[in-house]
Amino acid sequence: MAFSIRLTEQERELAESYARLHSISVGEAFKQALFERIEDEFDLKVFEEALEEYEKNPVTYSFEDMKKELGL
């Protein structure tokens, strides 16, 4: 799949400079940035759900308790 985006001259220069700095193509730089953003947002969503669950039932376990629970 191919994409086309419009950039200002300043944005294009910045993107090209970033890509050169990391020895990758501009396309690869955008691809990496997109998937890093997706991963960051996914991680944040998982964290928010875990925090909400913890706040409803703030039970914690020590490392030793978890080892016993897992039979280690």
PDB file of N, H, CA, C and O in Angstrom:
ATOM      1  N   MET A   1       0.841  -1.162   0.000  1.00  0.00           N
ATOM      2  CA  MET A   1       0.000   0.000   0.000  1.00  0.00           C
ATOM      3  C   MET A   1       0.892   1.234   0.000  1.00  0.00           C
ATOM      4  O   MET A   1       1.890   1.280   0.719  1.00  0.00           O
ATOM      5  N   ALA A   2       0.552   2.193  -0.772  1.00  0.00           N
ATOM      6  H   ALA A   2      -0.258   2.156  -1.356  1.00  0.00           H
ATOM      7  CA  ALA A   2       1.331   3.422  -0.861  1.00  0.00           C
ATOM      8  C   ALA A   2       0.496   4.599  -0.364  1.00  0.00           C
ATOM      9  O   ALA A   2      -0.726   4.616  -0.510  1.00  0.00           O
ATOM     10  N   PHE A   3       1.170   5.572   0.221  1.00  0.00           N
ATOM     11  H   PHE A   3       2.163   5.558   0.340  1.00  0.00           H
ATOM     12  CA  PHE A   3       0.502   6.770   0.714  1.00  0.00           C
ATOM     13  C   PHE A   3       1.190   7.988   0.134  1.00  0.00           C
ATOM     14  O   PHE A   3       2.369   7.954  -0.221  1.00  0.00           O
ATOM     15  N   SER A   4       0.442   9.039   0.050  1.00  0.00           N
ATOM     16  H   SER A   4      -0.515   9.067   0.338  1.00  0.00           H
ATOM     17  CA  SER A   4       0.988  10.315  -0.371  1.00  0.00           C
ATOM     18  C   SER A   4       0.545  11.352   0.646  1.00  0.00           C
ATOM     19  O   SER A   4      -0.640  11.444   0.967  1.00  0.00           O
ATOM     20  N   ILE A   5       1.482  12.125   1.149  1.00  0.00           N
ATOM     21  H   ILE A   5       2.444  12.051   0.888  1.00  0.00           H
ATOM     22  CA  ILE A   5       1.126  13.189   2.086  1.00  0.00           C
ATOM     23  C   ILE A   5       1.743  14.492   1.613  1.00  0.00           C
ATOM     24  O   ILE A   5       2.790  14.507   0.966  1.00  0.00           O
ATOM     25  N   ARG A   6       1.091  15.557   1.943  1.00  0.00           N
ATOM     26  H   ARG A   6       0.241  15.545   2.469  1.00  0.00           H
ATOM     27  CA  ARG A   6       1.601  16.883   1.581  1.00  0.00           C
ATOM     28  C   ARG A   6       2.317  17.469   2.793  1.00  0.00           C
ATOM     29  O   ARG A   6       1.795  17.465   3.908  1.00  0.00           O
ATOM     30  N   LEU A   7       3.508  17.966   2.551  1.00  0.00           N
ATOM     31  H   LEU A   7       3.932  17.970   1.645  1.00  0.00           H
ATOM     32  CA  LEU A   7       4.303  18.589   3.597  1.00  0.00           C
ATOM     33  C   LEU A   7       4.706  19.978   3.152  1.00  0.00           C
ATOM     34  O   LEU A   7       4.874  20.241   1.961  1.00  0.00           O
ATOM     35  N   THR A   8       4.859  20.861   4.117  1.00  0.00           N
ATOM     36  H   THR A   8       4.722  20.648   5.084  1.00  0.00           H
ATOM     37  CA  THR A   8       5.435  22.157   3.793  1.00  0.00           C
ATOM     38  C   THR A   8       6.921  21.926   3.499  1.00  0.00           C
ATOM     39  O   THR A   8       7.458  20.857   3.788  1.00  0.00           O
ATOM     40  N   GLU A   9       7.557  22.905   2.940  1.00  0.00           N
ATOM     41  H   GLU A   9       7.121  23.774   2.705  1.00  0.00           H
ATOM     42  CA  GLU A   9       8.990  22.795   2.664  1.00  0.00           C
ATOM     43  C   GLU A   9       9.765  22.546   3.953  1.00  0.00           C
ATOM     44  O   GLU A   9      10.690  21.735   3.980  1.00  0.00           O
ATOM     45  N   GLN A  10       9.387  23.241   5.011  1.00  0.00           N
ATOM     46  H   GLN A  10       8.635  23.900   4.989  1.00  0.00           H
ATOM     47  CA  GLN A  10      10.065  23.079   6.293  1.00  0.00           C
ATOM     48  C   GLN A  10       9.842  21.667   6.846  1.00  0.00           C
ATOM     49  O   GLN A  10      10.780  21.059   7.361  1.00  0.00           O
ATOM     50  N   GLU A  11       8.638  21.145   6.751  1.00  0.00           N
ATOM     51  H   GLU A  11       7.876  21.639   6.333  1.00  0.00           H
ATOM     52  CA  GLU A  11       8.347  19.786   7.220  1.00  0.00           C
ATOM     53  C   GLU A  11       9.127  18.755   6.409  1.00  0.00           C
ATOM     54  O   GLU A  11       9.663  17.798   6.967  1.00  0.00           O
ATOM     55  N   ARG A  12       9.191  18.949   5.097  1.00  0.00           N
ATOM     56  H   ARG A  12       8.756  19.727   4.643  1.00  0.00           H
ATOM     57  CA  ARG A  12       9.933  18.025   4.236  1.00  0.00           C
ATOM     58  C   ARG A  12      11.400  18.014   4.602  1.00  0.00           C
ATOM     59  O   ARG A  12      12.010  16.949   4.701  1.00  0.00           O
ATOM     60  N   GLU A  13      11.975  19.189   4.804  1.00  0.00           N
ATOM     61  H   GLU A  13      11.480  20.055   4.723  1.00  0.00           H
ATOM     62  CA  GLU A  13      13.390  19.280   5.169  1.00  0.00           C
ATOM     63  C   GLU A  13      13.646  18.595   6.513  1.00  0.00           C
ATOM     64  O   GLU A  13      14.648  17.899   6.681  1.00  0.00           O
ATOM     65  N   LEU A  14      12.745  18.797   7.457  1.00  0.00           N
ATOM     66  H   LEU A  14      11.932  19.362   7.321  1.00  0.00           H
ATOM     67  CA  LEU A  14      12.900  18.165   8.762  1.00  0.00           C
ATOM     68  C   LEU A  14      12.820  16.642   8.633  1.00  0.00           C
ATOM     69  O   LEU A  14      13.628  15.926   9.224  1.00  0.00           O
ATOM     70  N   ALA A  15      11.855  16.151   7.866  1.00  0.00           N
ATOM     71  H   ALA A  15      11.198  16.733   7.385  1.00  0.00           H
ATOM     72  CA  ALA A  15      11.697  14.710   7.681  1.00  0.00           C
ATOM     73  C   ALA A  15      12.921  14.120   6.983  1.00  0.00           C
ATOM     74  O   ALA A  15      13.403  13.056   7.370  1.00  0.00           O
ATOM     75  N   GLU A  16      13.417  14.795   5.974  1.00  0.00           N
ATOM     76  H   GLU A  16      13.025  15.660   5.660  1.00  0.00           H
ATOM     77  CA  GLU A  16      14.598  14.299   5.258  1.00  0.00           C
ATOM     78  C   GLU A  16      15.827  14.313   6.161  1.00  0.00           C
ATOM     79  O   GLU A  16      16.636  13.386   6.125  1.00  0.00           O
ATOM     80  N   SER A  17      15.968  15.355   6.964  1.00  0.00           N
ATOM     81  H   SER A  17      15.311  16.108   6.993  1.00  0.00           H
ATOM     82  CA  SER A  17      17.103  15.447   7.884  1.00  0.00           C
ATOM     83  C   SER A  17      17.047  14.313   8.907  1.00  0.00           C
ATOM     84  O   SER A  17      18.064  13.681   9.190  1.00  0.00           O
ATOM     85  N   TYR A  18      15.874  14.058   9.455  1.00  0.00           N
ATOM     86  H   TYR A  18      15.047  14.572   9.225  1.00  0.00           H
ATOM     87  CA  TYR A  18      15.696  12.977  10.420  1.00  0.00           C
ATOM     88  C   TYR A  18      16.044  11.635   9.781  1.00  0.00           C
ATOM     89  O   TYR A  18      16.751  10.823  10.379  1.00  0.00           O
ATOM     90  N   ALA A  19      15.551  11.406   8.580  1.00  0.00           N
ATOM     91  H   ALA A  19      14.977  12.066   8.095  1.00  0.00           H
ATOM     92  CA  ALA A  19      15.801  10.140   7.895  1.00  0.00           C
ATOM     93  C   ALA A  19      17.299   9.952   7.630  1.00  0.00           C
ATOM     94  O   ALA A  19      17.838   8.864   7.832  1.00  0.00           O
ATOM     95  N   ARG A  20      17.958  11.009   7.181  1.00  0.00           N
ATOM     96  H   ARG A  20      17.521  11.893   7.017  1.00  0.00           H
ATOM     97  CA  ARG A  20      19.413  10.916   6.929  1.00  0.00           C
ATOM     98  C   ARG A  20      20.162  10.614   8.234  1.00  0.00           C
ATOM     99  O   ARG A  20      21.082   9.797   8.256  1.00  0.00           O
ATOM    100  N   LEU A  21      19.756  11.282   9.316  1.00  0.00           N
ATOM    101  H   LEU A  21      19.009  11.946   9.299  1.00  0.00           H
ATOM    102  CA  LEU A  21      20.400  11.089  10.606  1.00  0.00           C
ATOM    103  C   LEU A  21      20.341   9.630  11.038  1.00  0.00           C
ATOM    104  O   LEU A  21      21.271   9.133  11.673  1.00  0.00           O
ATOM    105  N   HIS A  22      19.255   8.942  10.700  1.00  0.00           N
ATOM    106  H   HIS A  22      18.499   9.346  10.184  1.00  0.00           H
ATOM    107  CA  HIS A  22      19.064   7.553  11.103  1.00  0.00           C
ATOM    108  C   HIS A  22      19.331   6.559   9.974  1.00  0.00           C
ATOM    109  O   HIS A  22      19.064   5.364  10.109  1.00  0.00           O
ATOM    110  N   SER A  23      19.860   7.064   8.862  1.00  0.00           N
ATOM    111  H   SER A  23      20.077   8.034   8.752  1.00  0.00           H
ATOM    112  CA  SER A  23      20.217   6.233   7.705  1.00  0.00           C
ATOM    113  C   SER A  23      19.043   5.379   7.217  1.00  0.00           C
ATOM    114  O   SER A  23      19.192   4.190   6.935  1.00  0.00           O
ATOM    115  N   ILE A  24      17.877   6.017   7.125  1.00  0.00           N
ATOM    116  H   ILE A  24      17.756   6.983   7.354  1.00  0.00           H
ATOM    117  CA  ILE A  24      16.687   5.346   6.608  1.00  0.00           C
ATOM    118  C   ILE A  24      16.007   6.261   5.595  1.00  0.00           C
ATOM    119  O   ILE A  24      16.319   7.448   5.502  1.00  0.00           O
ATOM    120  N   SER A  25      15.089   5.699   4.852  1.00  0.00           N
ATOM    121  H   SER A  25      14.835   4.735   4.928  1.00  0.00           H
ATOM    122  CA  SER A  25      14.346   6.515   3.895  1.00  0.00           C
ATOM    123  C   SER A  25      13.293   7.333   4.643  1.00  0.00           C
ATOM    124  O   SER A  25      12.933   7.024   5.779  1.00  0.00           O
ATOM    125  N   VAL A  26      12.815   8.372   3.984  1.00  0.00           N
ATOM    126  H   VAL A  26      13.107   8.623   3.062  1.00  0.00           H
ATOM    127  CA  VAL A  26      11.749   9.181   4.576  1.00  0.00           C
ATOM    128  C   VAL A  26      10.517   8.308   4.786  1.00  0.00           C
ATOM    129  O   VAL A  26       9.842   8.426   5.809  1.00  0.00           O
ATOM    130  N   GLY A  27      10.222   7.446   3.840  1.00  0.00           N
ATOM    131  H   GLY A  27      10.771   7.350   3.009  1.00  0.00           H
ATOM    132  CA  GLY A  27       9.085   6.543   3.973  1.00  0.00           C
ATOM    133  C   GLY A  27       9.219   5.641   5.189  1.00  0.00           C
ATOM    134  O   GLY A  27       8.255   5.433   5.925  1.00  0.00           O
ATOM    135  N   GLU A  28      10.411   5.108   5.398  1.00  0.00           N
ATOM    136  H   GLU A  28      11.195   5.277   4.800  1.00  0.00           H
ATOM    137  CA  GLU A  28      10.650   4.249   6.566  1.00  0.00           C
ATOM    138  C   GLU A  28      10.539   5.059   7.854  1.00  0.00           C
ATOM    139  O   GLU A  28      10.043   4.543   8.855  1.00  0.00           O
ATOM    140  N   ALA A  29      10.985   6.302   7.853  1.00  0.00           N
ATOM    141  H   ALA A  29      11.389   6.721   7.040  1.00  0.00           H
ATOM    142  CA  ALA A  29      10.881   7.162   9.038  1.00  0.00           C
ATOM    143  C   ALA A  29       9.416   7.381   9.405  1.00  0.00           C
ATOM    144  O   ALA A  29       9.045   7.296  10.576  1.00  0.00           O
ATOM    145  N   PHE A  30       8.588   7.661   8.407  1.00  0.00           N
ATOM    146  H   PHE A  30       8.889   7.729   7.456  1.00  0.00           H
ATOM    147  CA  PHE A  30       7.161   7.849   8.678  1.00  0.00           C
ATOM    148  C   PHE A  30       6.524   6.548   9.152  1.00  0.00           C
ATOM    149  O   PHE A  30       5.691   6.556  10.058  1.00  0.00           O
ATOM    150  N   LYS A  31       6.907   5.450   8.553  1.00  0.00           N
ATOM    151  H   LYS A  31       7.584   5.443   7.817  1.00  0.00           H
ATOM    152  CA  LYS A  31       6.357   4.149   8.938  1.00  0.00           C
ATOM    153  C   LYS A  31       6.710   3.834  10.391  1.00  0.00           C
ATOM    154  O   LYS A  31       5.848   3.421  11.167  1.00  0.00           O
ATOM    155  N   GLN A  32       7.966   4.029  10.754  1.00  0.00           N
ATOM    156  H   GLN A  32       8.666   4.365  10.123  1.00  0.00           H
ATOM    157  CA  GLN A  32       8.389   3.777  12.134  1.00  0.00           C
ATOM    158  C   GLN A  32       7.649   4.682  13.102  1.00  0.00           C
ATOM    159  O   GLN A  32       7.202   4.232  14.158  1.00  0.00           O
ATOM    160  N   ALA A  33       7.516   5.956  12.751  1.00  0.00           N
ATOM    161  H   ALA A  33       7.879   6.322  11.894  1.00  0.00           H
ATOM    162  CA  ALA A  33       6.832   6.903  13.627  1.00  0.00           C
ATOM    163  C   ALA A  33       5.370   6.508  13.821  1.00  0.00           C
ATOM    164  O   ALA A  33       4.846   6.591  14.932  1.00  0.00           O
ATOM    165  N   LEU A  34       4.722   6.085  12.758  1.00  0.00           N
ATOM    166  H   LEU A  34       5.148   6.018  11.856  1.00  0.00           H
ATOM    167  CA  LEU A  34       3.323   5.677  12.841  1.00  0.00           C
ATOM    168  C   LEU A  34       3.159   4.491  13.778  1.00  0.00           C
ATOM    169  O   LEU A  34       2.307   4.515  14.666  1.00  0.00           O
ATOM    170  N   PHE A  35       3.969   3.450  13.588  1.00  0.00           N
ATOM    171  H   PHE A  35       4.661   3.431  12.867  1.00  0.00           H
ATOM    172  CA  PHE A  35       3.807   2.257  14.401  1.00  0.00           C
ATOM    173  C   PHE A  35       4.263   2.472  15.838  1.00  0.00           C
ATOM    174  O   PHE A  35       3.725   1.836  16.745  1.00  0.00           O
ATOM    175  N   GLU A  36       5.228   3.341  16.073  1.00  0.00           N
ATOM    176  H   GLU A  36       5.664   3.858  15.337  1.00  0.00           H
ATOM    177  CA  GLU A  36       5.606   3.672  17.447  1.00  0.00           C
ATOM    178  C   GLU A  36       4.449   4.396  18.142  1.00  0.00           C
ATOM    179  O   GLU A  36       4.170   4.147  19.315  1.00  0.00           O
ATOM    180  N   ARG A  37       3.787   5.281  17.419  1.00  0.00           N
ATOM    181  H   ARG A  37       4.013   5.483  16.466  1.00  0.00           H
ATOM    182  CA  ARG A  37       2.635   5.998  17.985  1.00  0.00           C
ATOM    183  C   ARG A  37       1.508   5.033  18.320  1.00  0.00           C
ATOM    184  O   ARG A  37       0.904   5.126  19.388  1.00  0.00           O
ATOM    185  N   ILE A  38       1.223   4.103  17.408  1.00  0.00           N
ATOM    186  H   ILE A  38       1.714   4.027  16.540  1.00  0.00           H
ATOM    187  CA  ILE A  38       0.184   3.101  17.652  1.00  0.00           C
ATOM    188  C   ILE A  38       0.535   2.279  18.881  1.00  0.00           C
ATOM    189  O   ILE A  38      -0.321   2.044  19.733  1.00  0.00           O
ATOM    190  N   GLU A  39       1.782   1.842  18.982  1.00  0.00           N
ATOM    191  H   GLU A  39       2.478   2.033  18.289  1.00  0.00           H
ATOM    192  CA  GLU A  39       2.220   1.041  20.128  1.00  0.00           C
ATOM    193  C   GLU A  39       2.106   1.834  21.427  1.00  0.00           C
ATOM    194  O   GLU A  39       1.658   1.300  22.441  1.00  0.00           O
ATOM    195  N   ASP A  40       2.508   3.105  21.403  1.00  0.00           N
ATOM    196  H   ASP A  40       2.872   3.539  20.579  1.00  0.00           H
ATOM    197  CA  ASP A  40       2.419   3.947  22.593  1.00  0.00           C
ATOM    198  C   ASP A  40       0.969   4.103  23.052  1.00  0.00           C
ATOM    199  O   ASP A  40       0.679   4.021  24.245  1.00  0.00           O
ATOM    200  N   GLU A  41       0.065   4.327  22.106  1.00  0.00           N
ATOM    201  H   GLU A  41       0.301   4.394  21.137  1.00  0.00           H
ATOM    202  CA  GLU A  41      -1.339   4.490  22.466  1.00  0.00           C
ATOM    203  C   GLU A  41      -1.928   3.184  22.990  1.00  0.00           C
ATOM    204  O   GLU A  41      -2.750   3.202  23.906  1.00  0.00           O
ATOM    205  N   PHE A  42      -1.520   2.060  22.422  1.00  0.00           N
ATOM    206  H   PHE A  42      -0.852   2.046  21.678  1.00  0.00           H
ATOM    207  CA  PHE A  42      -1.988   0.757  22.903  1.00  0.00           C
ATOM    208  C   PHE A  42      -1.493   0.532  24.330  1.00  0.00           C
ATOM    209  O   PHE A  42      -2.260   0.121  25.201  1.00  0.00           O
ATOM    210  N   ASP A  43      -0.207   0.804  24.567  1.00  0.00           N
ATOM    211  H   ASP A  43       0.416   1.139  23.859  1.00  0.00           H
ATOM    212  CA  ASP A  43       0.357   0.634  25.909  1.00  0.00           C
ATOM    213  C   ASP A  43      -0.365   1.516  26.924  1.00  0.00           C
ATOM    214  O   ASP A  43      -0.634   1.082  28.045  1.00  0.00           O
ATOM    215  N   LEU A  44      -0.678   2.747  26.537  1.00  0.00           N
ATOM    216  H   LEU A  44      -0.459   3.099  25.627  1.00  0.00           H
ATOM    217  CA  LEU A  44      -1.387   3.652  27.432  1.00  0.00           C
ATOM    218  C   LEU A  44      -2.781   3.116  27.749  1.00  0.00           C
ATOM    219  O   LEU A  44      -3.221   3.196  28.896  1.00  0.00           O
ATOM    220  N   LYS A  45      -3.471   2.582  26.772  1.00  0.00           N
ATOM    221  H   LYS A  45      -3.113   2.517  25.840  1.00  0.00           H
ATOM    222  CA  LYS A  45      -4.806   2.017  26.981  1.00  0.00           C
ATOM    223  C   LYS A  45      -4.742   0.828  27.940  1.00  0.00           C
ATOM    224  O   LYS A  45      -5.572   0.720  28.842  1.00  0.00           O
ATOM    225  N   VAL A  46      -3.776  -0.057  27.758  1.00  0.00           N
ATOM    226  H   VAL A  46      -3.102   0.031  27.025  1.00  0.00           H
ATOM    227  CA  VAL A  46      -3.611  -1.210  28.642  1.00  0.00           C
ATOM    228  C   VAL A  46      -3.316  -0.733  30.068  1.00  0.00           C
ATOM    229  O   VAL A  46      -3.864  -1.269  31.031  1.00  0.00           O
ATOM    230  N   PHE A  47      -2.456   0.266  30.194  1.00  0.00           N
ATOM    231  H   PHE A  47      -2.011   0.700  29.411  1.00  0.00           H
ATOM    232  CA  PHE A  47      -2.144   0.821  31.520  1.00  0.00           C
ATOM    233  C   PHE A  47      -3.386   1.394  32.182  1.00  0.00           C
ATOM    234  O   PHE A  47      -3.645   1.127  33.356  1.00  0.00           O
ATOM    235  N   GLU A  48      -4.164   2.187  31.430  1.00  0.00           N
ATOM    236  H   GLU A  48      -3.954   2.404  30.477  1.00  0.00           H
ATOM    237  CA  GLU A  48      -5.359   2.805  31.995  1.00  0.00           C
ATOM    238  C   GLU A  48      -6.357   1.746  32.469  1.00  0.00           C
ATOM    239  O   GLU A  48      -6.979   1.903  33.519  1.00  0.00           O
ATOM    240  N   GLU A  49      -6.509   0.672  31.695  1.00  0.00           N
ATOM    241  H   GLU A  49      -6.003   0.545  30.841  1.00  0.00           H
ATOM    242  CA  GLU A  49      -7.413  -0.408  32.083  1.00  0.00           C
ATOM    243  C   GLU A  49      -6.906  -1.125  33.342  1.00  0.00           C
ATOM    244  O   GLU A  49      -7.695  -1.457  34.226  1.00  0.00           O
ATOM    245  N   ALA A  50      -5.603  -1.362  33.420  1.00  0.00           N
ATOM    246  H   ALA A  50      -4.962  -1.092  32.702  1.00  0.00           H
ATOM    247  CA  ALA A  50      -5.023  -2.017  34.595  1.00  0.00           C
ATOM    248  C   ALA A  50      -5.160  -1.128  35.827  1.00  0.00           C
ATOM    249  O   ALA A  50      -5.464  -1.617  36.914  1.00  0.00           O
ATOM    250  N   LEU A  51      -4.939   0.169  35.664  1.00  0.00           N
ATOM    251  H   LEU A  51      -4.692   0.567  34.780  1.00  0.00           H
ATOM    252  CA  LEU A  51      -5.069   1.099  36.781  1.00  0.00           C
ATOM    253  C   LEU A  51      -6.511   1.139  37.270  1.00  0.00           C
ATOM    254  O   LEU A  51      -6.756   1.131  38.477  1.00  0.00           O
ATOM    255  N   GLU A  52      -7.454   1.182  36.355  1.00  0.00           N
ATOM    256  H   GLU A  52      -7.254   1.189  35.375  1.00  0.00           H
ATOM    257  CA  GLU A  52      -8.874   1.191  36.718  1.00  0.00           C
ATOM    258  C   GLU A  52      -9.236  -0.079  37.502  1.00  0.00           C
ATOM    259  O   GLU A  52      -9.951  -0.023  38.502  1.00  0.00           O
ATOM    260  N   GLU A  53      -8.729  -1.219  37.029  1.00  0.00           N
ATOM    261  H   GLU A  53      -8.148  -1.264  36.217  1.00  0.00           H
ATOM    262  CA  GLU A  53      -8.990  -2.486  37.714  1.00  0.00           C
ATOM    263  C   GLU A  53      -8.373  -2.471  39.119  1.00  0.00           C
ATOM    264  O   GLU A  53      -9.000  -2.904  40.086  1.00  0.00           O
ATOM    265  N   TYR A  54      -7.149  -1.972  39.217  1.00  0.00           N
ATOM    266  H   TYR A  54      -6.639  -1.620  38.431  1.00  0.00           H
ATOM    267  CA  TYR A  54      -6.473  -1.902  40.513  1.00  0.00           C
ATOM    268  C   TYR A  54      -7.224  -0.976  41.470  1.00  0.00           C
ATOM    269  O   TYR A  54      -7.373  -1.289  42.651  1.00  0.00           O
ATOM    270  N   GLU A  55      -7.694   0.162  40.958  1.00  0.00           N
ATOM    271  H   GLU A  55      -7.572   0.415  39.998  1.00  0.00           H
ATOM    272  CA  GLU A  55      -8.399   1.109  41.820  1.00  0.00           C
ATOM    273  C   GLU A  55      -9.711   0.523  42.344  1.00  0.00           C
ATOM    274  O   GLU A  55     -10.156   0.879  43.435  1.00  0.00           O
ATOM    275  N   LYS A  56     -10.327  -0.367  41.577  1.00  0.00           N
ATOM    276  H   LYS A  56      -9.965  -0.656  40.691  1.00  0.00           H
ATOM    277  CA  LYS A  56     -11.556  -1.024  42.032  1.00  0.00           C
ATOM    278  C   LYS A  56     -11.251  -2.054  43.117  1.00  0.00           C
ATOM    279  O   LYS A  56     -12.051  -2.255  44.030  1.00  0.00           O
ATOM    280  N   ASN A  57     -10.093  -2.705  43.015  1.00  0.00           N
ATOM    281  H   ASN A  57      -9.443  -2.542  42.273  1.00  0.00           H
ATOM    282  CA  ASN A  57      -9.719  -3.756  43.958  1.00  0.00           C
ATOM    283  C   ASN A  57      -8.209  -3.697  44.190  1.00  0.00           C
ATOM    284  O   ASN A  57      -7.457  -4.452  43.574  1.00  0.00           O
ATOM    285  N   PRO A  58      -7.762  -2.800  45.077  1.00  0.00           N
ATOM    286  CA  PRO A  58      -6.316  -2.571  45.235  1.00  0.00           C
ATOM    287  C   PRO A  58      -5.593  -3.657  46.031  1.00  0.00           C
ATOM    288  O   PRO A  58      -5.004  -3.385  47.077  1.00  0.00           O
ATOM    289  N   VAL A  59      -5.644  -4.858  45.536  1.00  0.00           N
ATOM    290  H   VAL A  59      -6.122  -5.079  44.686  1.00  0.00           H
ATOM    291  CA  VAL A  59      -4.946  -5.973  46.181  1.00  0.00           C
ATOM    292  C   VAL A  59      -3.552  -6.075  45.561  1.00  0.00           C
ATOM    293  O   VAL A  59      -3.396  -6.017  44.341  1.00  0.00           O
ATOM    294  N   THR A  60      -2.564  -6.224  46.405  1.00  0.00           N
ATOM    295  H   THR A  60      -2.691  -6.271  47.396  1.00  0.00           H
ATOM    296  CA  THR A  60      -1.200  -6.403  45.912  1.00  0.00           C
ATOM    297  C   THR A  60      -0.619  -7.680  46.497  1.00  0.00           C
ATOM    298  O   THR A  60      -1.070  -8.169  47.533  1.00  0.00           O
ATOM    299  N   TYR A  61       0.382  -8.208  45.823  1.00  0.00           N
ATOM    300  H   TYR A  61       0.749  -7.811  44.981  1.00  0.00           H
ATOM    301  CA  TYR A  61       1.046  -9.438  46.253  1.00  0.00           C
ATOM    302  C   TYR A  61       2.543  -9.196  46.296  1.00  0.00           C
ATOM    303  O   TYR A  61       3.091  -8.500  45.441  1.00  0.00           O
ATOM    304  N   SER A  62       3.194  -9.761  47.278  1.00  0.00           N
ATOM    305  H   SER A  62       2.749 -10.326  47.972  1.00  0.00           H
ATOM    306  CA  SER A  62       4.646  -9.660  47.343  1.00  0.00           C
ATOM    307  C   SER A  62       5.251 -10.648  46.340  1.00  0.00           C
ATOM    308  O   SER A  62       4.575 -11.539  45.825  1.00  0.00           O
ATOM    309  N   PHE A  63       6.510 -10.461  46.093  1.00  0.00           N
ATOM    310  H   PHE A  63       7.059  -9.738  46.512  1.00  0.00           H
ATOM    311  CA  PHE A  63       7.228 -11.373  45.200  1.00  0.00           C
ATOM    312  C   PHE A  63       7.189 -12.796  45.757  1.00  0.00           C
ATOM    313  O   PHE A  63       6.988 -13.762  45.022  1.00  0.00           O
ATOM    314  N   GLU A  64       7.382 -12.900  47.053  1.00  0.00           N
ATOM    315  H   GLU A  64       7.545 -12.115  47.651  1.00  0.00           H
ATOM    316  CA  GLU A  64       7.354 -14.217  47.708  1.00  0.00           C
ATOM    317  C   GLU A  64       5.978 -14.863  47.574  1.00  0.00           C
ATOM    318  O   GLU A  64       5.880 -16.061  47.312  1.00  0.00           O
ATOM    319  N   ASP A  65       4.917 -14.079  47.751  1.00  0.00           N
ATOM    320  H   ASP A  65       4.997 -13.105  47.964  1.00  0.00           H
ATOM    321  CA  ASP A  65       3.555 -14.609  47.591  1.00  0.00           C
ATOM    322  C   ASP A  65       3.335 -15.141  46.182  1.00  0.00           C
ATOM    323  O   ASP A  65       2.736 -16.201  45.999  1.00  0.00           O
ATOM    324  N   MET A  66       3.818 -14.405  45.190  1.00  0.00           N
ATOM    325  H   MET A  66       4.304 -13.544  45.339  1.00  0.00           H
ATOM    326  CA  MET A  66       3.638 -14.824  43.793  1.00  0.00           C
ATOM    327  C   MET A  66       4.426 -16.104  43.500  1.00  0.00           C
ATOM    328  O   MET A  66       3.956 -16.976  42.769  1.00  0.00           O
ATOM    329  N   LYS A  67       5.624 -16.209  44.074  1.00  0.00           N
ATOM    330  H   LYS A  67       6.006 -15.501  44.668  1.00  0.00           H
ATOM    331  CA  LYS A  67       6.401 -17.441  43.884  1.00  0.00           C
ATOM    332  C   LYS A  67       5.648 -18.634  44.455  1.00  0.00           C
ATOM    333  O   LYS A  67       5.589 -19.689  43.823  1.00  0.00           O
ATOM    334  N   LYS A  68       5.071 -18.479  45.645  1.00  0.00           N
ATOM    335  H   LYS A  68       5.118 -17.622  46.158  1.00  0.00           H
ATOM    336  CA  LYS A  68       4.281 -19.567  46.234  1.00  0.00           C
ATOM    337  C   LYS A  68       3.075 -19.893  45.377  1.00  0.00           C
ATOM    338  O   LYS A  68       2.772 -21.061  45.138  1.00  0.00           O
ATOM    339  N   GLU A  69       2.388 -18.863  44.916  1.00  0.00           N
ATOM    340  H   GLU A  69       2.634 -17.913  45.111  1.00  0.00           H
ATOM    341  CA  GLU A  69       1.197 -19.045  44.088  1.00  0.00           C
ATOM    342  C   GLU A  69       1.519 -19.820  42.813  1.00  0.00           C
ATOM    343  O   GLU A  69       0.732 -20.650  42.357  1.00  0.00           O
ATOM    344  N   LEU A  70       2.685 -19.535  42.251  1.00  0.00           N
ATOM    345  H   LEU A  70       3.325 -18.861  42.621  1.00  0.00           H
ATOM    346  CA  LEU A  70       3.096 -20.183  41.010  1.00  0.00           C
ATOM    347  C   LEU A  70       3.868 -21.482  41.242  1.00  0.00           C
ATOM    348  O   LEU A  70       4.259 -22.151  40.286  1.00  0.00           O
ATOM    349  N   GLY A  71       4.086 -21.836  42.499  1.00  0.00           N
ATOM    350  H   GLY A  71       3.769 -21.292  43.276  1.00  0.00           H
ATOM    351  CA  GLY A  71       4.793 -23.060  42.818  1.00  0.00           C
ATOM    352  C   GLY A  71       6.276 -23.006  42.508  1.00  0.00           C
ATOM    353  O   GLY A  71       6.876 -24.022  42.156  1.00  0.00           O
ATOM    354  N   LEU A  72       6.861 -21.854  42.633  1.00  0.00           N
ATOM    355  H   LEU A  72       6.373 -21.028  42.919  1.00  0.00           H
ATOM    356  CA  LEU A  72       8.299 -21.695  42.343  1.00  0.00           C
ATOM    357  C   LEU A  72       9.139 -21.683  43.602  1.00  0.00           C
ATOM    358  O   LEU A  72      10.361 -21.558  43.527  1.00  0.00           O
TER     359      LEU A  72
END
